[in-house]
Amino acid sequence: GAVVSQHPSRVICKSGTSVKIECRSLDFQATTMFWYRQFPKQSLMLMATSNEGSKATYEQGVEKDKFLINHASLTLSTLTVTSAHPEDSSFYICSARDPGGGAYTQYFGPGTRLTVL
Amino acid sequence: AQSVTQLGSHVSVSEGALVLLRCNYSSSVPPYLFWYVQYPNQGLQLLLKYTTGATLVKGINGFEAEFKKSETSFHLTKPSAHMSDAAEYFCAVKGDFGNEKLTFGTGTRLTIIP
């Protein structure tokens, strides 16, 4: 089946620093990837849709200058949390659509736990 | 616009008993529906999906779901619960034509009682 990886799985950083999270599709090419944020015991909230070779589309209320998304290749999208603050602490999950998977199926990465001190 | 309602944020069943997790949706177009499972500190794993065709969909780990248009429902069932089924389950619906976004329900935490 389609496999999506994320790196790192867990990161702790100081307030004011920037953190980059990578999302890779391992066995398929993904023209579209998605970034979600999940607060404890809550559902997933879509942050942005990442399209290879073009600018990401952000959901309402998501600061594009704070959450920088780059989708430079068909297998890699990155999310950079700039000038992170404690309120940015969360579980970040990416997903990728496998064009061969049919029916707009999204395959999810294992998630990245970000803790900002 | 699409929306998903999962009734029951917590469901507990005994090992070996029937599992029933409820999902109702709202969609302005024929829906594509999904069930995902999330284990602690992990991403989401696709259990099953409905697009078109047969309304009873079978997925992994013995789960199945039935699309009922008249009831706008897509409930998830498993005849006999196993301890390893304990997890968070999310129902999701795809957006309108050409819109790949998924709208998730709030999730149901399934606990299995030994």
Interface residues (C-beta under 8 A of the other chain):
Chain A: V4 Q6 T32 F34 Q42 S43 L44 L46 T49 F91 I93 S95 R97 G102 A103 Y104 T105 Q106 Y107 F108 G109 P110 G111 R113
Chain B: Y32 F34 Y36 N41 Q42 G43 L44 Q45 L46 K49 T51 F90 K94 E100 K101 L102 F104 G105 T106 G107
